[in-house]
Amino acid sequence: MNWLQIGLLGMLAGVIGTGAGGLLSVLVKKPTPRFTGTIMAFAAGVMLVIIFLELIEEAIDFSGYWPAILGITLGVLVFYLLDHFLPHHHPVTPEDNIFGGYLKKGTLLALGIGLHNFPEGLAIGSGFIGSTELGTTLAILIALHNIPEGMAVAAPLQQGGYNYRKVIAITALAGVPMGIGALIGAAIGSISVYILGLSLGFAGGAMLYIVCDELIPDAYKSAGPHLSIFGIFFGTVLGILFTAWF
């Protein structure tokens, strides 16, 4: 599989993930916090399996422990800096709409999620260089993770008066940078096995940050502890089966 194909697959994963979240938000109208929280918990369970049974294990196999650890560290730091300077998930309150805040909030969320999708694309690209199975698994899981993010973008846009076509289009476009990231990730990962191991470690660190900083805390706040635990459990079981199938 060449770099261009990997970039296109990464873009497809991003567009389908956030776009599906926009579509789901339009269809459901007002998704309940319990619903979105359960989806996030399920995605967290699946991603935890991939982080520890696929990404980190592959990184160590390719380059040894220290490059893998360096990659994990870089992945965590990059996403920490992104969250610090470009936070991308904020609650929207009715008071915001006094100043036309719904549309502004939705647009800023779309921009923030788009920027966060770039390093997620790097993870997909390096995953494909490791193996087609790993890259495919990552693309599917990150697309799943992007569904609640697409819903977060769509909700304020709907409340601000955008019709469903614009809502779905904007949420889908937020996934485009993932394709650029996947293309660059494939190019970087192709340099050497050591760089590939570092890149896979980066992907593991990035996914670990997403799970621990976003998915699990947001799931607990939205769905409560019991639904979150069951969501994580079923996601973990599916993740194990997923790795066995692929």
Residue, then its C-alpha position, 0 to 999 in steps of 0.5 A: m500500500n503506497w503513501l497516497q492510499i494510506g492518506l486517503l484511508g486516513m482521510l476516509a476514517g476522519v470524514i466518516g467518523t466526525g461526519a457520522g457523529g454529525l449525522l447521528s446528531v441530526l437524526v437523534k436531534k438531542p442525544t442524551p449525555r448517557f448515550t454519548g457517554t456510553i459510546m465514549a466508554f465503549a471506544a475507550g475500552v477498545m482503544l485500551v486493548i489496541i494501545f497495549l496489545e498492538l501499538i506498544e508491543e509492535a513499537i518494542d518489537f521494531s525498535g526496542y524499549w527506549p525508542a518506544i518509550l520516547g515515542i510514547t512520551l512524545g505522543v502524550l506531550v504533543f496531545y497535552l500541548l494541543d489540549h493546553f493551547l487548542p482545547h476542543h471540547h467545551p460545554v455549550t450553555p443556553e446563555d451563549n446564544i445571546f451573542g450568537g455563541y452557538l455558531k461560534k462555539g460549533t465553528l471553534l470546536a470543528l477547528g479544534i477537532g480538525l487540528h487534533n485529527f492531524p496527529e491522530g492521522l500520524a498514528i494511522g499512517s505509522g500503523f499502516i507502515g507497521s502492518t496493514e492489519l494494525g493500520t486498518t484497526l487504528a483507522i476504524l477505532i479512531a473513526l469510532h472515537n470521532i463519532p462523539e466529537g462530531m456530535a459535539v460539533a453538530a449540536p451547537l451548529q444545529q442550535g445556531g440555526y444551520n440546516y442539516r446539510k451544513v451541519i453534516a458537511i462541517t462535521a465531515l470536513a473536520g476529519v479531513p486533516m486526518g488524511i494529511g496526518a496519515l500521509i505524513g505518518a506513512a512517510i516518516g514511518s518508512i524511513s527506518v525500523y527505529i523511526l517506525g518503532l518511535s512512530l508506533g510508540f507516538a501513536g500509543g502515547a497519543m491514544l493513551y492520552i485521548v483515552c485517559d484525558e478525554l474518553i473515560p473522564d467525559a464518559y463518567k461525567s456523561a453516563g455515570p460510573h455504572l454505564s461507563i464501566f460496562g461500556i469499557f468492559f464491552g469495548t475491551v472484549l470487542g477489542i480483544l476479539f478484533t485483534a484476534w480476527f485481524 
